[in-house]
Structures are given as structure tokens and as C-alpha cells.
């Protein structure tokens, strides 16, 4: 199966269909009627029609086969699917927050390793249950909240719309799942809508994909008093989990330790040489969770060779703690600019505004993006709030930013663009600059 991110628009969907040679898209008529999405060059196969074509005799035959001769039924399926663990089991796409989405095949071995590692790191048991609301085109939504319950027997409650915070709160209150995982943006929406008592069943709240605002931890403590908030780090290409905070040992501002059998090293941005612990550089990953390589990719290789091993180059900056080995995430390399001989961190400039104007259920209220031009850098604050350039730079100065760490412009928008994963669409903001 090829999981299509319908939020990326018709051009990206058409590109995905051409690369993968898709002729049909399996979907729901109710869904297509609601969002009016099209995948140029393909035909829709509606699940409503498939269901209507299944007779009672056929359904009964399949039920009896599963119940009475399960091994024969399983082997018959495996004979069609193949049993090579290194063959792709699903094709996903990168989020496209920085550039055009890339095609990521994940193998059986990739995903099963992530399942075993997540169960061990989070100490999951059969009594746990998950609320699954991330879409299946999202790597975490596919691997953890869709496939993990099937392979482990952990119960799951699904909801189709991650932005429908009110309905999600009602489902959590009714079904009482013990685990929720998502981006800080989506978890923030849920906390905004929750009342005392709604989230009492939650024991673990796992955050990833972006840096959470400090206010989120306080709100979670008030509204989910039994729930521990932990952070993790993952990438679609790594199935997706790479590191995870161990429950009971959370250190805010870090993303935890690498999962079992996963190795992480940091290399110098200029030379590519490994750096000692405590130094910030490019994060590289080696392990059974790393994908085999992009499909139909004409860019540079995503891998490098270090000490005779092949490592995936994440494009992310980080530092490994000297004493504990815990990873601190520093941001995407593409979210840094160079000016006056200094590296300017756009996430660092964005953070003071995110503290003052945290996201609401209508989406993020602030974002900082920038570009380098022949005339020099141009850094812009995009916001839904009435902030002047003078006021914005005064906020930065009050936080200790000096010199080149300042804004060049402020642009007011009705809403900030976001991707289907809830992340801010920085690619679109960059195009506006």
C-alpha cells in the first residue's frame, strides 16, 4: 500500500501517483465527498462499494476459515505477500514542510523493530489502550497507532480527524485510553477543550515532531494529573521512532535515549567527522529501523559512511549529553541561516513569540521563517496577532537576543498555513518571502 497525504494538494498527489505507477486509490465516498480531493491519473475504488459486493456466504466462509483453520489461512496470505523481512511493507511520504515530499519505503523489519522497541521503552502491557487520531499517511499514525495495536494486541480507539479536539476529548472521557501520542499542536488542541476529569485515564502523553511550548506541560499536569508527558524523536525514514524518554526519567528539553539496537552519532557540519559528546552537529542514525533508501530519488544520497557503517543523515542538529547519552534536539539544519559569520536559529527566534502566543484550536499564531539572498538575509515573523516590527524586536531583546539575532519584517496573516500533520508549513511561508 501507498499512503497518500491528501493535504499536500493535487500537484503532489499527481506526482506521487506517477512515481508509484498508481492506477487506483482505495478510499471512502463519504471522505471524498467531504474534502473534494482528487488524485489526477487514477480511479477511485470506494470501500462502500466493496462492502456492498460482499455476500453473507462469502463473509461466513472467511469467518470460518479464520476460526477453524487459522494456520492454513495465514499461510495462504503469506504465500501471496512473501516473507522477506527486508521487502517494503508500506510506502509513505515525507511531510514536505521543507521541500517536496520524498518517497519512503519501510520494510517489515523496520516496522517490527519499532514495535518491539516502543513496547520495551514505554513498558506497554495488554492492559494499555491507545487513542489513535494521527492519519495513516503520518509515519507515527501508521506504525504506532495503526499497526502496533494489531501486532501487539493492545486496544485502540480511532478517530478520523486530528483537528476535531472536542470529539477527541469526548472519546477519551468515554473509552478511557491510557496512552495518547501526537504532535504538541494536536495535543494542545485537546488540552484546550478538556475539562477537569475528562483526561483522568491517561497515563502517558507522548510528544514528537516539534518542540512543545513550555505551557503545554503545565496544562497537561492540571488536566491529566495521572499522565506523564514524555518527548520522543523520530523521522519517517526511521520507521519513525529513533529516541524516546523513559517514563519516570523525563528531562524537559531532551528527546531521551536511542531505542534498543539504534545508534546515534553527531558529525561536524563542515568536515562530516564524528564529534565527541557534548558538541552540537548533524544527527546520524544507524540501526534496523532505518529505511533502505528513497524511491525515484535524483538528489544526493541520504546516507554516509562512518567507521565502516552506513548512517542515515537526518538533516537535524542535536547534541548527545556527555554523562547520560540523552539526546537534545537543536532543530532542522534548514531552519538555520548564516549571517555575519554566525548561525542564526530560526526556531530560537520563534520560541519567545510561541511562549507569548501559544497555538489555539484554530492553529498556530506565530512562525518565524527566513531566507538568504544575494543582498543578505531576510527574517520574517508571520503572525495572526497585531504586532509591529519594533514590538517584535523588543520582545527578542528582552529575551537576550542581540546583533544579527533580530527580525527584518513582520507579516500579518488571517491564518498560518499548516500541513496535515499539524506542523507549520514553512515551505509555503518561505515562498511568501
VENCOR-V839759 format. One record per residue. RES is the residue in three letters. SS is DSSP state (a for helix, b for strand, c for the rest). Layout:
{{RES & SS} {RES & SS}}
This chain:
{{UNK & c} {UNK & b} {UNK & c} {UNK & c} {UNK & c} {UNK & a} {UNK & a} {UNK & a} {UNK & c} {UNK & a} {UNK & a} {UNK & a} {UNK & a} {UNK & a} {UNK & a} {UNK & a} {UNK & a} {UNK & a} {UNK & a} {UNK & a} {UNK & c} {UNK & c} {UNK & c} {UNK & b} {UNK & b} {UNK & b} {UNK & b} {UNK & c} {UNK & a} {UNK & a} {UNK & a} {UNK & a} {UNK & a} {UNK & a} {UNK & a} {UNK & c} {UNK & c} {UNK & c} {UNK & c} {UNK & c} {UNK & c} {UNK & c} {UNK & b} {UNK & b} {UNK & b} {UNK & b} {UNK & a} {UNK & a} {UNK & a} {UNK & a} {UNK & a} {UNK & a} {UNK & c} {UNK & c} {UNK & c} {UNK & a} {UNK & a} {UNK & a} {UNK & a} {UNK & a} {UNK & a} {UNK & a} {UNK & a} {UNK & a} {UNK & a} {UNK & a} {UNK & a} {UNK & a} {UNK & c} {UNK & a} {UNK & a} {UNK & a} {UNK & a} {UNK & a} {UNK & a} {UNK & a} {UNK & a} {UNK & a} {UNK & a} {UNK & a} {UNK & a} {UNK & c} {UNK & c} {UNK & c} {UNK & c} {UNK & c} {UNK & c} {UNK & b} {UNK & b} {UNK & b} {UNK & b} {UNK & b} {UNK & b} {UNK & c} {UNK & c} {UNK & c} {UNK & c} {UNK & c} {UNK & c} {UNK & c} {UNK & c} {UNK & c} {UNK & b} {UNK & b} {UNK & b} {UNK & b} {UNK & b} {UNK & a} {UNK & a} {UNK & a} {UNK & a} {UNK & a} {UNK & a} {UNK & a} {UNK & a} {UNK & a} {UNK & a} {UNK & a} {UNK & a} {UNK & a} {UNK & a} {UNK & a} {UNK & c} {UNK & c} {UNK & c} {UNK & c} {UNK & c} {UNK & c} {UNK & b} {UNK & b} {UNK & b} {UNK & b} {UNK & c} {UNK & c} {UNK & c} {UNK & c} {UNK & c} {UNK & c} {UNK & a} {UNK & a} {UNK & a} {UNK & a} {UNK & a} {UNK & a} {UNK & a} {UNK & a} {UNK & a} {UNK & a} {UNK & a} {UNK & a} {UNK & a} {UNK & a} {UNK & c} {UNK & c} {UNK & b} {UNK & b} {UNK & b} {UNK & b} {UNK & c} {UNK & c} {UNK & c} {UNK & c} {UNK & c} {UNK & c} {UNK & a} {UNK & a} {UNK & a} {UNK & a} {UNK & a} {UNK & a} {UNK & a} {UNK & a} {UNK & a} {UNK & a} {UNK & a} {UNK & c} {UNK & c} {UNK & c} {UNK & b} {UNK & b} {UNK & b} {UNK & b} {UNK & b} {UNK & a} {UNK & a} {UNK & a} {UNK & a} {UNK & a} {UNK & a} {UNK & a} {UNK & a} {UNK & a} {UNK & a} {UNK & c} {UNK & c} {UNK & c} {UNK & c} {UNK & c} {UNK & c} {UNK & c} {UNK & c} {UNK & c} {UNK & c} {UNK & b} {UNK & b} {UNK & b} {UNK & b} {UNK & b} {UNK & c} {UNK & c} {UNK & c} {UNK & c} {UNK & c} {UNK & a} {UNK & a} {UNK & a} {UNK & a} {UNK & a} {UNK & a} {UNK & a} {UNK & a} {UNK & a} {UNK & a} {UNK & c} {UNK & c} {UNK & c} {UNK & c} {UNK & b} {UNK & b} {UNK & b} {UNK & b} {UNK & b} {UNK & b} {UNK & b} {UNK & b} {UNK & a} {UNK & a} {UNK & a} {UNK & c} {UNK & b} {UNK & b} {UNK & b} {UNK & b} {UNK & b} {UNK & c} {UNK & c} {UNK & c} {UNK & c} {UNK & c} {UNK & c} {UNK & c} {UNK & c} {UNK & c} {UNK & c} {UNK & c} {UNK & c} {UNK & b} {UNK & b} {UNK & c} {UNK & c} {UNK & c} {UNK & c} {UNK & b} {UNK & b} {UNK & b} {UNK & b} {UNK & b} {UNK & c} {UNK & c} {UNK & c} {UNK & c} {UNK & c} {UNK & c} {UNK & b} {UNK & c} {UNK & c} {UNK & c} {UNK & c} {UNK & c} {UNK & c} {UNK & b} {UNK & b} {UNK & b} {UNK & b} {UNK & b} {UNK & b} {UNK & c} {UNK & c} {UNK & c} {UNK & c} {UNK & c} {UNK & c} {UNK & c} {UNK & b} {UNK & b} {UNK & c} {UNK & c} {UNK & c} {UNK & c} {UNK & c} {UNK & c} {UNK & c} {UNK & b} {UNK & b} {UNK & b} {UNK & b} {UNK & c} {UNK & c} {UNK & b} {UNK & b} {UNK & b} {UNK & b} {UNK & b} {UNK & b} {UNK & b} {UNK & b} {UNK & b} {UNK & b} {UNK & b} {UNK & b} {UNK & c} {UNK & c} {UNK & c} {UNK & c} {UNK & c} {UNK & c} {UNK & b} {UNK & b} {UNK & b} {UNK & b} {UNK & b} {UNK & b} {UNK & a} {UNK & a} {UNK & a} {UNK & b} {UNK & b} {UNK & b} {UNK & b} {UNK & c} {UNK & c} {UNK & b} {UNK & b} {UNK & b} {UNK & b} {UNK & a} {UNK & a} {UNK & a} {UNK & a} {UNK & a} {UNK & a} {UNK & a} {UNK & a} {UNK & a} {UNK & a} {UNK & a} {UNK & c} {UNK & c} {UNK & c} {UNK & b} {UNK & c} {UNK & c} {UNK & b} {UNK & c} {UNK & c} {UNK & b} {UNK & b} {UNK & b} {UNK & b} {UNK & b} {UNK & b} {UNK & b} {UNK & b} {UNK & c} {UNK & c} {UNK & b} {UNK & b} {UNK & b} {UNK & b} {UNK & b} {UNK & b} {UNK & b} {UNK & b} {UNK & c} {UNK & c} {UNK & c} {UNK & c} {UNK & c} {UNK & a} {UNK & a} {UNK & a} {UNK & a} {UNK & a} {UNK & a} {UNK & a} {UNK & a} {UNK & a} {UNK & a} {UNK & c} {UNK & c} {UNK & c} {UNK & c} {UNK & c} {UNK & c} {UNK & c} {UNK & c} {UNK & c} {UNK & c} {UNK & b} {UNK & b} {UNK & b} {UNK & b} {UNK & c} {UNK & c} {UNK & c} {UNK & c} {UNK & c} {UNK & b} {UNK & c} {UNK & c} {UNK & c} {UNK & c} {UNK & c} {UNK & b} {UNK & c} {UNK & a} {UNK & a} {UNK & a} {UNK & a} {UNK & a} {UNK & a} {UNK & a} {UNK & c}}
